[in-house]
């Protein structure tokens, strides 16, 4: 897990969701609330909601959740490569 200093300032929601899609997540624009987007990991069927704004603190939390629901298969380095 990277520290907050190693994360970029802010990532656009659309770009982050595209990366997750390339890594195997299922994207559902209907599952989120308002401008949020729901992404589901197909093997565990667990989902997280991606908010419209992704500052460092929110990104850090999302990375922890992604690592947890994918059982460690997707980590920050995988996401950073695709950005």
Buried (B, 14 or more C-beta within 10 A) or exposed (E): EEEEEEBEEEBEBEEBBBBBEEBEBBBEEEBBEEEEBBBBBEEEEBBBBBBEEBBBEBBBEBBEBBBEBBEEEBBBEBBEEEE
